[in-house]
Amino acid sequence: MSAATPSPRSRRAGASTPEDLPRDAAEGEPARGRTGTAPLPPLIIVTGASGGIGQALAERLARPGLTVGLVGRNAQGLATATEAVERRGGRAISSRIDITTGAFEHWAEDVAERYTLKGLYSNAGLSAGPPDPRALESAEDTERLVRTNLLANINCIRVIVERMRAQTVPARQRRHIGIVASTAGLMPTPDLAVYSATKAGLIAYGHALRPRLARDGITVTVLCPGFVTSPMSERHKGAKPFEISADRAALKIIGATEAGRRTSVFPLPYRLLSLGEAIAPGGIIDRIVPTFRARIEPDPRVEPTFTSRKLDRDRPDDPQGDES
């Protein structure tokens, strides 16, 4: 079992009951419990919540009447995010989960019985690059990036969508999926080839998913931030033009997702560059992209044998904390 704060099955984990949480008119009518009698309190889930953008999302989502479900791999980071939510008058449930395992699905089953699933911010992500500019990413880094950034995020979205569909909510009530990708998925950079590929995959998945979920009243927004101040960007040794704070990124992400926008590329210079990528001759883009060259320092929290070892989820913390 993964460590949880609080554990999903204690009290049911000290979780708020419908009586504990006042109804917020802005949240709409919640789903009903299995008996059809007691309304379930609303919940928005953030993965990758123990660092960077995830922590900022948790804090900015916090408000009275809403519970924020925090999922991440770093216990201290989750504790910080929980405190931020509570300072703003919200409620939080947190679980230390590696989303590349089956633990997330078990957690989702539990919370879907106790909450109306109003939204998911699929935000977990890692970065890695070759130490030598002439080298390619190692097989281990490639597997780790694809498994976390692409496959695990797709699986989390599937798990939550299935449970959203199983809940009965008023037809007028929209639910939201926000997929945090990157401008690297639109404008791949030489030193982040695999990372760029995983983000491009997420972008394609989000665009394909959107019309399939529209009939269920679930909107899908693909978010493509540029450089954001975070533990991930600290290891990026090179130019980081137009870098913004995690808090500003969170505001952009929440605003676009709650508005049901199709895509949000930010800040503005990257939106313009992405348009240029789509219409400019390839030769011009190939001359511009090398100006973004950088060296990506190894993550000291990641063990070299990560892909071959079994994750010990009973440890008090996992050295591979969330970055994005």
KEMIRO-380591 format. One line per 8 residues: number of its first residue (from 0); their letters; for each residue x, y, z of N, C-alpha, C, CB. Coordinates in steps of 0.02 Angstrom, whole numbers, always signed. Glycine has a CB too. Example, Ala and Ser with C-alpha at 12.3 -4.5 7.8 and 13.67 -1.06 7.14 Angstrom:
! KEMIRO-380591
0	as	+660 -284 +390 +615 -225 +390 +660 -165 +390 +565 -224 +452 | +642 -112 +354 +684 -53 +357 +645 +2 +394 +704 -30 +286
This chain:
! KEMIRO-380591
0	msaatpsp	+42 -60 +0 +0 +0 +0 +44 +62 +0 -48 +0 +62 | +23 +113 -38 +60 +175 -36 +43 +214 +26 +46 +218 -98 | +92 +251 +51 +78 +293 +109 +30 +348 +89 +143 +323 +138 | -15 +367 +133 -65 +417 +116 -73 +466 +172 -131 +384 +100 | -90 +528 +153 -99 +580 +204 -162 +619 +188 -37 +627 +207 | -220 +603 +216 -233 +545 +257 -243 +482 +215 -294 +557 +300 | -239 +423 +243 -249 +362 +207 -319 +359 +179 -236 +301 +252 | -327 +338 +115 -392 +338 +84 -444 +297 +121 -387 +313 +14
8	rsrragas	-423 +251 +165 -473 +209 +196 -477 +216 +271 -458 +139 +179 | -446 +269 +297 -454 +280 +368 -505 +335 +380 -386 +299 +400 | -553 +323 +416 -612 +363 +437 -663 +369 +383 -591 +433 +459 | -657 +340 +338 -624 +345 +275 -574 +402 +274 -674 +354 +221 | -518 +392 +307 -459 +434 +305 -470 +504 +329 -433 +437 +237 | -516 +514 +375 -527 +582 +400 -556 +626 +346 -463 +611 +426 | -587 +595 +295 -613 +634 +240 -675 +672 +261 -627 +591 +179 | -689 +726 +227 -747 +766 +244 -811 +730 +225 -743 +834 +209
16	tpedlprd	-860 +733 +267 -926 +707 +251 -966 +762 +218 -962 +680 +314 | -1022 +745 +184 -1063 +797 +154 -1084 +851 +204 -1123 +767 +122 | -1095 +831 +268 -1115 +879 +318 -1059 +927 +335 -1140 +844 +380 | -996 +903 +330 -939 +945 +347 -929 +1001 +296 -876 +902 +351 | -946 +986 +233 -931 +1033 +180 -993 +1072 +160 -902 +997 +119 | -993 +1138 +169 -1050 +1177 +148 -1056 +1177 +72 -1045 +1249 +174 | -1117 +1180 +48 -1129 +1183 -23 -1106 +1250 -50 -1203 +1171 -40 | -1071 +1249 -106 -1049 +1310 -139 -1090 +1316 -203 -972 +1310 -153
24	aaegepar	-1130 +1368 -208 -1174 +1375 -265 -1135 +1374 -330 -1215 +1439 -260 | -1074 +1400 -328 -1034 +1402 -389 -1012 +1333 -412 -973 +1446 -379 | -1015 +1285 -367 -992 +1218 -384 -1046 +1177 -418 -968 +1182 -322 | -1109 +1198 -417 -1163 +1160 -446 -1185 +1104 -401 -1141 +1131 -513 | -1237 +1069 -420 -1264 +1016 -378 -1219 +955 -382 -1336 +998 -400 | -1198 +927 -325 -1153 +870 -327 -1189 +806 -344 -1118 +862 -260 | -1150 +754 -360 -1179 +689 -373 -1207 +660 -309 -1127 +641 -404 | -1248 +608 -316 -1277 +575 -258 -1238 +512 -242 -1351 +559 -270
32	grtgtapl	-1241 +492 -179 -1210 +430 -158 -1245 +370 -187 -1207 +425 -83 | -1220 +311 -173 -1249 +251 -202 -1322 +241 -182 -1209 +191 -181 | -1341 +265 -124 -1410 +258 -102 -1454 +311 -134 -1415 +262 -27 | -1424 +361 -166 -1463 +414 -198 -1488 +465 -149 -1519 +385 -234 | -1466 +463 -87 -1492 +509 -36 -1443 +565 -20 -1509 +471 +27 | -1384 +549 +2 -1337 +600 +25 -1296 +627 -33 -1290 +571 +80 | -1295 +693 -43 -1253 +721 -96 -1179 +714 -79 -1270 +796 -108 | -1138 +702 -129 -1067 +694 -118 -1031 +761 -127 -1037 +641 -167
40	ppliivtg	-984 +777 -84 -948 +841 -90 -903 +841 -152 -906 +855 -27 | -890 +900 -181 -851 +905 -242 -776 +896 -230 -864 +971 -276 | -743 +866 -280 -671 +853 -276 -639 +869 -343 -657 +780 -256 | -582 +904 -341 -540 +913 -399 -472 +882 -383 -532 +989 -418 | -446 +842 -430 -385 +803 -419 -327 +837 -456 -394 +730 -443 | -269 +839 -423 -207 +864 -453 -155 +809 -446 -183 +931 -420 | -129 +785 -502 -72 +739 -498 -7 +780 -505 -76 +684 -554 | +48 +751 -482 +110 +789 -480 +104 +848 -432 +128 +814 -550
48	asggigqa	+67 +837 -378 +49 +893 -333 +103 +909 -282 -14 +877 -297 | +157 +871 -280 +207 +882 -228 +265 +926 -250 +233 +817 -204 | +258 +959 -308 +312 +1003 -329 +291 +1050 -385 +371 +963 -351 | +326 +1106 -391 +319 +1150 -448 +248 +1172 -463 +346 +1117 -508 | +227 +1163 -525 +160 +1184 -547 +106 +1150 -506 +151 +1168 -621 | +116 +1087 -487 +65 +1050 -450 +49 +1083 -383 +87 +980 -438 | +100 +1103 -347 +88 +1137 -283 +52 +1203 -294 +155 +1150 -247 | +71 +1240 -345 +38 +1304 -360 -34 +1293 -380 +76 +1342 -415
56	laerlarp	-48 +1241 -419 -117 +1225 -437 -159 +1211 -375 -119 +1165 -484 | -131 +1171 -330 -168 +1153 -269 -188 +1216 -230 -126 +1107 -224 | -141 +1261 -222 -155 +1322 -184 -206 +1366 -219 -91 +1362 -173 | -201 +1373 -285 -247 +1416 -321 -316 +1386 -328 -218 +1432 -389 | -322 +1321 -325 -388 +1288 -329 -425 +1293 -263 -380 +1216 -350 | -389 +1302 -209 -419 +1298 -142 -472 +1352 -132 -365 +1305 -88 | -529 +1331 -106 -583 +1377 -87 -632 +1339 -42 -619 +1406 -150 | -669 +1375 -1 -717 +1342 +42 -768 +1303 +1 -753 +1394 +86
64	gltvglvg	-786 +1244 +26 -835 +1202 -8 -806 +1155 -59 -885 +1245 -41 | -741 +1157 -69 -709 +1113 -118 -652 +1074 -86 -683 +1154 -179 | -648 +1010 -101 -592 +969 -79 -544 +960 -138 -616 +900 -52 | -480 +968 -126 -429 +957 -177 -394 +891 -162 -378 +1017 -180 | -394 +846 -210 -360 +782 -203 -290 +787 -229 -399 +726 -239 | -241 +778 -186 -171 +788 -204 -136 +721 -210 -135 +831 -151 | -106 +709 -267 -70 +647 -281 +1 +664 -301 -106 +604 -336 | +50 +633 -269 +119 +646 -285 +164 +594 -253 +140 +716 -264
72	rnaqglat	+229 +600 -264 +276 +550 -238 +320 +575 -182 +320 +525 -294 | +316 +638 -166 +359 +667 -114 +316 +687 -55 +399 +727 -141 | +326 +654 +2 +284 +666 +60 +288 +738 +86 +303 +618 +116 | +348 +766 +87 +356 +834 +112 +321 +884 +65 +430 +852 +120 | +328 +872 +0 +295 +915 -48 +220 +913 -42 +316 +897 -118 | +193 +853 -30 +120 +846 -20 +98 +883 +43 +100 +772 -16 | +138 +878 +95 +121 +913 +157 +119 +988 +146 +171 +895 +213 | +167 +1014 +108 +168 +1085 +93 +107 +1106 +53 +232 +1103 +54
80	ateaverr	+88 +1065 +4 +29 +1081 -37 -35 +1078 +5 +23 +1032 -95 | -38 +1030 +50 -97 +1024 +94 -104 +1085 +138 -92 +961 +138 | -49 +1108 +167 -51 +1168 +209 -73 +1229 +170 +19 +1180 +240 | -51 +1234 +107 -70 +1291 +66 -145 +1291 +52 -31 +1291 +0 | -173 +1232 +39 -245 +1227 +27 -284 +1248 +89 -264 +1155 +6 | -263 +1223 +146 -299 +1237 +208 -294 +1310 +228 -273 +1193 +264 | -237 +1342 +213 -230 +1414 +227 -281 +1456 +189 -159 +1437 +210 | -301 +1432 +131 -348 +1470 +90 -420 +1448 +102 -331 +1461 +16
88	ggraissr	-432 +1410 +155 -499 +1391 +173 -526 +1330 +139 -544 +1447 +158 | -484 +1294 +101 -506 +1233 +68 -491 +1172 +109 -474 +1227 +0 | -509 +1115 +82 -494 +1050 +114 -452 +1009 +65 -559 +1012 +134 | -409 +968 +92 -365 +927 +50 -363 +856 +76 -294 +956 +47 | -360 +809 +29 -342 +740 +45 -281 +725 +2 -402 +688 +30 | -231 +693 +29 -170 +681 -9 -147 +610 -1 -115 +729 +14 | -118 +584 -54 -90 +516 -54 -25 +514 -92 -140 +466 -84 | +25 +484 -61 +90 +476 -93 +86 +415 -139 +148 +468 -41
96	idittgaf	+81 +428 -203 +69 +375 -252 +115 +386 -312 -6 +375 -275 | +144 +332 -336 +180 +332 -399 +128 +314 -453 +241 +282 -399 | +112 +361 -497 +58 +348 -545 +77 +298 -598 +38 +413 -578 | +140 +276 -601 +159 +224 -649 +141 +155 -623 +233 +227 -663 | +114 +150 -562 +92 +87 -534 +15 +86 -534 +119 +77 -462 | -14 +31 -511 -86 +25 -507 -117 +59 -448 -106 -46 -507 | -76 +91 -406 -102 +121 -345 -151 +178 -358 -45 +146 -302 | -141 +215 -412 -186 +271 -426 -257 +247 -440 -160 +311 -486
104	ehwaedva	-264 +193 -475 -331 +168 -491 -368 +147 -427 -328 +109 -539 | -333 +115 -381 -365 +96 -317 -386 +158 -279 -317 +53 -275 | -343 +208 -278 -360 +271 -244 -421 +304 -276 -300 +319 -245 | -422 +305 -342 -478 +337 -378 -544 +301 -364 -465 +337 -453 | -542 +235 -359 -603 +198 -343 -631 +220 -275 -589 +122 -342 | -586 +230 -228 -607 +249 -161 -637 +319 -160 -547 +246 -113 | -603 +368 -190 -627 +437 -186 -691 +446 -227 -574 +486 -210 | -700 +406 -279 -761 +413 -320 -823 +391 -281 -754 +372 -383
112	erytlkgl	-814 +351 -229 -870 +331 -187 -890 +386 -139 -853 +268 -149 | -844 +433 -127 -856 +483 -74 -860 +555 -99 -801 +479 -24 | -843 +566 -163 -842 +634 -189 -871 +636 -259 -771 +662 -189 | -898 +695 -277 -914 +710 -346 -850 +731 -381 -969 +765 -351 | -830 +694 -432 -768 +709 -468 -781 +766 -517 -741 +646 -505 | -759 +825 -499 -772 +884 -540 -716 +899 -590 -782 +944 -495 | -656 +875 -576 -602 +892 -622 -538 +854 -606 -589 +965 -621 | -495 +852 -656 -429 +822 -650 -379 +867 -685 -426 +749 -679
120	ysnaglsa	-325 +883 -650 -267 +915 -681 -212 +863 -685 -244 +980 -640 | -203 +836 -745 -153 +783 -756 -86 +818 -768 -173 +736 -816 | -46 +821 -716 +12 +866 -715 +78 +832 -701 +1 +919 -664 | +78 +768 -682 +141 +736 -663 +189 +733 -723 +127 +665 -636 | +253 +745 -709 +301 +742 -763 +372 +744 -739 +289 +797 -811 | +417 +719 -781 +489 +718 -767 +526 +745 -828 +514 +647 -748 | +588 +765 -818 +629 +785 -875 +697 +751 -870 +638 +862 -879 | +729 +742 -926 +797 +714 -929 +826 +729 -997 +796 +636 -914
128	gppdpral	+891 +736 -999 +925 +748 -1063 +994 +716 -1061 +931 +823 -1077 | +1024 +706 -1119 +1090 +675 -1121 +1144 +721 -1093 +1108 +656 -1193 | +1194 +693 -1059 +1247 +734 -1031 +1293 +764 -1084 +1289 +693 -983 | +1298 +731 -1141 +1339 +754 -1197 +1293 +779 -1253 +1387 +696 -1223 | +1304 +839 -1279 +1260 +866 -1330 +1258 +824 -1394 +1280 +936 -1348 | +1308 +780 -1404 +1308 +738 -1463 +1274 +671 -1451 +1379 +726 -1487 | +1258 +658 -1387 +1228 +593 -1369 +1152 +597 -1372 +1251 +571 -1299 | +1121 +538 -1371 +1049 +533 -1365 +1032 +513 -1293 +1020 +482 -1416
136	esaedter	+969 +520 -1275 +947 +499 -1209 +960 +424 -1200 +872 +514 -1198 | +978 +404 -1139 +991 +334 -1125 +926 +294 -1130 +1023 +325 -1056 | +933 +228 -1137 +874 +185 -1139 +834 +191 -1075 +895 +112 -1151 | +870 +197 -1018 +836 +202 -954 +796 +267 -949 +887 +198 -896 | +827 +322 -968 +792 +386 -966 +733 +387 -1014 +839 +444 -982 | +743 +358 -1073 +688 +356 -1122 +628 +318 -1095 +712 +324 -1187 | +642 +260 -1066 +587 +220 -1038 +552 +257 -981 +613 +152 -1013 | +591 +288 -938 +564 +323 -880 +520 +382 -902 +620 +348 -834
144	lvrtnlla	+544 +421 -951 +506 +478 -975 +441 +458 -1008 +548 +519 -1022 | +445 +408 -1052 +384 +386 -1087 +334 +356 -1038 +402 +334 -1141 | +359 +317 -991 +314 +285 -943 +279 +336 -898 +353 +235 -900 | +316 +386 -875 +286 +435 -829 +248 +490 -866 +340 +467 -786 | +281 +523 -913 +252 +582 -945 +194 +565 -991 +304 +618 -983 | +196 +507 -1022 +145 +490 -1071 +98 +435 -1047 +177 +469 -1136 | +125 +375 -1037 +81 +318 -1021 +44 +327 -956 +122 +254 -1019 | +79 +348 -904 +46 +355 -838 -6 +410 -839 +98 +368 -784
152	nincirvi	+8 +466 -872 -41 +519 -877 -103 +497 -915 -11 +581 -910 | -94 +462 -970 -151 +436 -1007 -192 +389 -964 -127 +399 -1071 | -158 +346 -926 -195 +299 -883 -233 +336 -828 -146 +250 -851 | -204 +388 -798 -239 +426 -747 -302 +458 -775 -193 +480 -717 | -296 +486 -835 -354 +517 -867 -408 +465 -879 -333 +551 -933 | -389 +407 -906 -438 +354 -918 -474 +335 -854 -404 +293 -948 | -436 +325 -801 -465 +304 -737 -516 +355 -712 -410 +294 -684 | -499 +418 -715 -544 +470 -689 -605 +478 -735 -508 +536 -681
160	vermraqt	-594 +477 -800 -651 +484 -847 -701 +428 -836 -626 +484 -920 | -678 +367 -828 -724 +311 -816 -767 +322 -754 -685 +245 -809 | -736 +349 -703 -774 +361 -640 -818 +423 -645 -726 +368 -581 | -797 +472 -683 -841 +529 -696 -904 +506 -733 -805 +583 -738 | -895 +464 -783 -952 +439 -821 -1000 +398 -778 -928 +398 -880 | -972 +364 -728 -1014 +322 -685 -1055 +362 -635 -970 +272 -648 | -1037 +424 -624 -1074 +466 -577 -1130 +503 -613 -1027 +517 -542 | -1186 +511 -578 -1243 +547 -606 -1241 +619 -582 -1310 +513 -586
168	vparqrrh	-1235 +665 -629 -1234 +736 -612 -1283 +771 -659 -1162 +767 -619 | -1307 +831 -640 -1353 +868 -684 -1322 +881 -752 -1372 +934 -651 | -1363 +879 -804 -1338 +888 -872 -1303 +955 -882 -1395 +882 -922 | -1323 +1006 -844 -1294 +1072 -851 -1225 +1077 -819 -1340 +1125 -822 | -1206 +1028 -779 -1143 +1032 -742 -1086 +1004 -783 -1148 +995 -676 | -1036 +1045 -798 -978 +1023 -835 -924 +999 -788 -952 +1080 -880 | -889 +947 -810 -828 +926 -776 -769 +941 -822 -831 +849 -758 | -710 +947 -793 -652 +970 -832 -593 +923 -825 -632 +1040 -809
176	igivasta	-558 +914 -880 -493 +880 -881 -442 +930 -908 -494 +814 -925 | -391 +945 -868 -336 +988 -891 -273 +946 -899 -325 +1047 -842 | -247 +944 -959 -187 +904 -973 -127 +951 -979 -196 +861 -1038 | -82 +946 -932 -24 +992 -931 +31 +961 -974 +1 +1005 -858 | +39 +988 -1034 +91 +965 -1080 +148 +1016 -1077 +64 +958 -1154 | +170 +1042 -1134 +226 +1089 -1135 +233 +1118 -1205 +292 +1055 -1113 | +261 +1178 -1210 +277 +1205 -1276 +328 +1162 -1311 +302 +1277 -1269 | +366 +1121 -1273 +414 +1075 -1305 +378 +1024 -1348 +455 +1039 -1251
184	glmptpdl	+314 +1010 -1334 +276 +965 -1376 +255 +996 -1441 +215 +941 -1339 | +255 +1062 -1445 +239 +1098 -1506 +301 +1118 -1544 +198 +1161 -1490 | +354 +1134 -1508 +418 +1156 -1537 +474 +1114 -1506 +430 +1233 -1526 | +484 +1053 -1530 +533 +1008 -1499 +603 +1039 -1498 +535 +941 -1536 | +638 +1029 -1443 +705 +1056 -1435 +757 +1001 -1437 +711 +1096 -1369 | +816 +1013 -1466 +865 +961 -1477 +888 +925 -1415 +925 +990 -1511 | +893 +960 -1359 +920 +929 -1299 +867 +896 -1256 +956 +981 -1258 | +805 +899 -1278 +749 +867 -1242 +707 +828 -1291 +707 +920 -1204
192	avysatka	+740 +786 -1331 +704 +752 -1385 +649 +706 -1359 +753 +711 -1427 | +665 +663 -1311 +615 +616 -1285 +562 +653 -1245 +649 +561 -1243 | +584 +699 -1203 +536 +740 -1165 +487 +774 -1213 +573 +793 -1122 | +514 +804 -1267 +471 +837 -1316 +422 +788 -1347 +513 +870 -1370 | +446 +728 -1361 +402 +677 -1392 +346 +657 -1345 +443 +616 -1411 | +361 +650 -1280 +308 +631 -1233 +256 +686 -1227 +338 +615 -1164 | +277 +748 -1228 +229 +803 -1223 +188 +810 -1288 +265 +869 -1208 | +220 +797 -1345 +182 +797 -1408 +129 +742 -1407 +230 +788 -1468
200	gliaygha	+146 +685 -1378 +97 +631 -1372 +38 +651 -1329 +130 +570 -1344 | +52 +685 -1273 -3 +708 -1230 -48 +758 -1266 +26 +740 -1166 | -17 +803 -1304 -57 +852 -1342 -103 +816 -1391 -10 +901 -1379 | -76 +769 -1428 -117 +732 -1476 -173 +693 -1441 -74 +683 -1516 | -157 +663 -1385 -208 +625 -1347 -264 +670 -1324 -175 +589 -1287 | -246 +728 -1297 -297 +775 -1274 -343 +798 -1329 -265 +835 -1242 | -315 +815 -1387 -356 +837 -1443 -401 +781 -1469 -312 +864 -1500 | -376 +720 -1469 -417 +663 -1491 -473 +648 -1441 -374 +602 -1501
208	lrprlard	-459 +658 -1377 -507 +641 -1325 -565 +690 -1320 -471 +637 -1258 | -551 +753 -1337 -601 +806 -1325 -669 +791 -1355 -575 +871 -1353 | -675 +776 -1420 -742 +764 -1447 -775 +701 -1419 -739 +758 -1522 | -736 +653 -1397 -764 +592 -1369 -798 +604 -1302 -711 +539 -1362 | -773 +654 -1265 -800 +667 -1198 -851 +723 -1197 -744 +683 -1150 | -857 +760 -1252 -903 +817 -1253 -974 +796 -1237 -900 +851 -1321 | -996 +739 -1262 -1064 +716 -1251 -1077 +699 -1177 -1080 +656 -1294 | -1023 +687 -1140 -1029 +673 -1068 -1026 +735 -1025 -975 +624 -1047
216	gitvtvlc	-1021 +793 -1057 -1014 +855 -1019 -946 +864 -987 -1067 +858 -966 | -896 +832 -1016 -827 +836 -991 -785 +874 -1042 -797 +765 -976 | -757 +930 -1021 -714 +968 -1067 -642 +946 -1058 -721 +1044 -1053 | -604 +951 -1111 -533 +933 -1110 -493 +993 -1135 -518 +870 -1154 | -447 +1017 -1094 -405 +1073 -1113 -332 +1052 -1112 -416 +1134 -1065 | -296 +1065 -1166 -225 +1049 -1170 -186 +1112 -1153 -205 +1023 -1242 | -143 +1108 -1102 -105 +1165 -1077 -32 +1158 -1098 -110 +1171 -1000 | -5 +1210 -1129 +64 +1208 -1153 +103 +1268 -1125 +67 +1208 -1230
224	pgfvtspm	+128 +1262 -1064 +169 +1316 -1036 +239 +1315 -1065 +171 +1312 -960 | +270 +1374 -1065 +341 +1378 -1081 +382 +1363 -1018 +360 +1447 -1110 | +437 +1398 -1009 +478 +1386 -950 +443 +1412 -887 +547 +1420 -958 | +439 +1369 -837 +407 +1385 -774 +457 +1372 -718 +341 +1343 -763 | +464 +1419 -672 +510 +1411 -616 +488 +1352 -573 +514 +1475 -574 | +530 +1302 -568 +514 +1240 -532 +578 +1200 -521 +460 +1198 -570 | +575 +1147 -481 +634 +1104 -475 +657 +1077 -542 +619 +1046 -428 | +611 +1066 -589 +630 +1041 -654 +671 +1093 -692 +568 +1022 -695
232	serhkgak	+648 +1155 -692 +683 +1207 -731 +750 +1225 -700 +640 +1269 -737 | +759 +1212 -635 +823 +1227 -603 +879 +1184 -632 +817 +1216 -528 | +862 +1125 -658 +913 +1081 -687 +926 +1096 -760 +892 +1008 -679 | +889 +1143 -787 +896 +1163 -858 +949 +1218 -861 +828 +1188 -888 | +1009 +1200 -881 +1065 +1247 -883 +1073 +1275 -953 +1131 +1212 -860 | +1040 +1331 -963 +1041 +1364 -1028 +990 +1419 -1028 +1027 +1314 -1085 | +978 +1448 -1085 +929 +1503 -1090 +859 +1477 -1074 +930 +1534 -1160 | +822 +1516 -1035 +752 +1501 -1019 +710 +1563 -1032 +745 +1477 -944
240	pfeisadr	+703 +1581 -1096 +669 +1643 -1113 +597 +1644 -1091 +673 +1655 -1187 | +575 +1701 -1067 +506 +1714 -1048 +483 +1668 -990 +460 +1704 -1108 | +530 +1650 -947 +513 +1606 -890 +463 +1642 -844 +576 +1586 -850 | +413 +1604 -820 +362 +1632 -775 +361 +1591 -711 +292 +1633 -809 | +329 +1618 -660 +324 +1583 -596 +273 +1527 -600 +305 +1633 -540 | +280 +1479 -554 +231 +1424 -551 +162 +1451 -534 +253 +1372 -499 | +159 +1502 -493 +94 +1530 -475 +59 +1561 -536 +102 +1583 -420 | +97 +1597 -576 +67 +1626 -636 +45 +1572 -684 +117 +1674 -671
248	aalkiiga	+85 +1520 -690 +66 +1464 -734 +2 +1431 -709 +123 +1412 -737 | -4 +1422 -643 -64 +1391 -615 -126 +1432 -631 -56 +1383 -539 | -121 +1498 -625 -178 +1541 -641 -199 +1533 -714 -162 +1614 -626 | -150 +1530 -759 -165 +1521 -830 -198 +1453 -842 -100 +1527 -872 | -172 +1402 -810 -197 +1334 -819 -269 +1328 -794 -152 +1283 -784 | -282 +1353 -735 -349 +1348 -706 -398 +1390 -747 -349 +1371 -633 | -378 +1450 -766 -423 +1493 -804 -444 +1461 -870 -391 +1559 -817 | -396 +1433 -906 -411 +1402 -971 -453 +1339 -963 -347 +1386 -1008
256	teagrrts	-437 +1299 -912 -472 +1236 -902 -544 +1248 -880 -436 +1194 -850 | -555 +1293 -832 -623 +1306 -809 -665 +1340 -862 -621 +1348 -746 | -633 +1375 -909 -670 +1406 -964 -684 +1356 -1019 -630 +1465 -992 | -656 +1296 -1014 -668 +1245 -1065 -633 +1258 -1130 -741 +1238 -1077 | -577 +1295 -1128 -541 +1310 -1190 -509 +1247 -1219 -488 +1363 -1178 | -500 +1246 -1284 -471 +1189 -1318 -397 +1182 -1302 -480 +1195 -1394 | -360 +1237 -1308 -288 +1237 -1297 -268 +1304 -1267 -249 +1225 -1364 | -216 +1302 -1226 -187 +1365 -1201 -111 +1359 -1205 -210 +1379 -1127
264	vfplpyrl	-81 +1402 -1245 -8 +1405 -1251 +14 +1472 -1221 +16 +1399 -1327 | +58 +1469 -1173 +77 +1531 -1138 +149 +1525 -1112 +28 +1546 -1079 | +181 +1583 -1098 +157 +1651 -1108 +153 +1669 -1183 +202 +1701 -1072 | +130 +1730 -1196 +114 +1751 -1265 +171 +1739 -1315 +97 +1824 -1265 | +234 +1754 -1299 +285 +1743 -1350 +287 +1671 -1375 +353 +1761 -1321 | +272 +1623 -1332 +273 +1553 -1354 +212 +1538 -1398 +273 +1506 -1294 | +157 +1571 -1385 +99 +1562 -1428 +115 +1585 -1499 +37 +1600 -1401 | +150 +1642 -1504 +169 +1668 -1569 +220 +1623 -1603 +197 +1739 -1562
272	lslgeaia	+268 +1598 -1563 +318 +1553 -1591 +287 +1488 -1616 +372 +1537 -1539 | +237 +1463 -1579 +205 +1401 -1600 +167 +1410 -1666 +157 +1376 -1546 | +137 +1469 -1675 +105 +1484 -1739 +157 +1487 -1794 +66 +1551 -1735 | +214 +1518 -1779 +268 +1520 -1828 +293 +1451 -1847 +325 +1562 -1802 | +296 +1406 -1798 +317 +1337 -1811 +270 +1304 -1862 +318 +1296 -1746 | +205 +1322 -1858 +156 +1290 -1901 +158 +1316 -1973 +87 +1300 -1873 | +179 +1379 -1982 +174 +1409 -2048 +241 +1425 -2080 +133 +1471 -2045 | +294 +1430 -2040 +359 +1450 -2068 +393 +1392 -2103 +405 +1478 -2012
280	pggiidri	+434 +1406 -2154 +473 +1352 -2186 +518 +1317 -2136 +515 +1381 -2244 | +526 +1252 -2145 +564 +1212 -2097 +635 +1237 -2087 +566 +1142 -2120 | +666 +1263 -2139 +735 +1286 -2134 +742 +1343 -2084 +760 +1307 -2200 | +693 +1387 -2082 +695 +1443 -2035 +691 +1418 -1964 +638 +1494 -2050 | +643 +1373 -1952 +634 +1345 -1884 +697 +1308 -1862 +573 +1299 -1882 | +728 +1271 -1908 +788 +1233 -1891 +846 +1279 -1871 +809 +1189 -1949 | +844 +1341 -1893 +896 +1389 -1873 +879 +1422 -1807 +906 +1441 -1928 | +815 +1428 -1791 +794 +1460 -1729 +801 +1413 -1669 +722 +1484 -1734
288	vptfrari	+780 +1351 -1678 +778 +1304 -1622 +845 +1295 -1587 +753 +1237 -1646 | +902 +1291 -1623 +966 +1282 -1587 +982 +1338 -1538 +1021 +1277 -1637 | +950 +1396 -1543 +963 +1448 -1494 +936 +1430 -1425 +932 +1514 -1518 | +896 +1378 -1421 +869 +1355 -1358 +910 +1298 -1328 +796 +1333 -1366 | +970 +1286 -1356 +1011 +1231 -1332 +1027 +1239 -1258 +1076 +1226 -1372 | +1030 +1183 -1222 +1043 +1184 -1150 +1069 +1116 -1129 +979 +1203 -1110 | +1097 +1115 -1069 +1118 +1052 -1038 +1071 +1038 -980 +1193 +1055 -1014 | +1045 +977 -977 +999 +958 -924 +1037 +918 -872 +939 +916 -952
296	epdprvep	+1044 +946 -813 +1081 +912 -760 +1042 +850 -737 +1093 +959 -700 | +1077 +796 -719 +1043 +737 -693 +1004 +754 -630 +1094 +680 -679 | +949 +720 -620 +909 +729 -560 +941 +688 -504 +834 +709 -571 | +968 +719 -452 +1001 +682 -398 +954 +636 -360 +1033 +729 -350 | +888 +647 -368 +840 +605 -332 +824 +540 -368 +776 +643 -321 | +848 +534 -431 +832 +474 -470 +891 +427 -467 +816 +493 -543 | +878 +365 -446 +930 +315 -443 +945 +289 -512 +910 +257 -395 | +1008 +275 -529 +1025 +251 -595 +989 +187 -615 +1099 +240 -600
304	tftsrkld	+972 +146 -566 +940 +82 -580 +865 +86 -573 +968 +27 -535 | +837 +146 -580 +765 +156 -569 +723 +107 -608 +745 +227 -587 | +737 +97 -673 +693 +58 -714 +696 -16 -698 +709 +69 -786 | +748 -38 -663 +754 -109 -650 +736 -128 -578 +823 -132 -665 | +727 -77 -535 +712 -93 -466 +637 -88 -454 +750 -47 -419 | +614 -124 -405 +543 -120 -385 +535 -63 -336 +519 -187 -354 | +486 -20 -350 +475 +37 -306 +450 +13 -238 +425 +86 -337 | +485 +34 -186 +464 +17 -118 +419 +72 -93 +526 +8 -70
312	rdrpddpq	+354 +62 -99 +306 +114 -82 +294 +119 -7 +241 +102 -117 | +326 +76 +33 +317 +80 +105 +368 +125 +138 +320 +11 +135 | +416 +150 +98 +464 +196 +127 +430 +262 +143 +524 +208 +79 | +456 +301 +191 +423 +363 +210 +422 +415 +154 +455 +392 +270 | +466 +407 +106 +467 +455 +51 +502 +423 -8 +503 +521 +71 | +489 +449 -68 +519 +425 -129 +566 +479 -154 +466 +406 -182 | +629 +462 -168 +676 +513 -190 +657 +544 -257 +745 +485 -195 | +614 +511 -295 +596 +538 -360 +533 +580 -353 +585 +481 -412
320	gdes	+541 +639 -327 +483 +683 -315 +457 +712 -380 +502 +738 -267 | +396 +738 -377 +366 +769 -436 +403 +833 -452 +292 +783 -424 | +408 +847 -516 +445 +906 -538 +400 +959 -569 +499 +886 -587 | +354 +938 -610 +317 +987 -650 +267 +1026 -609 +282 +953 -706
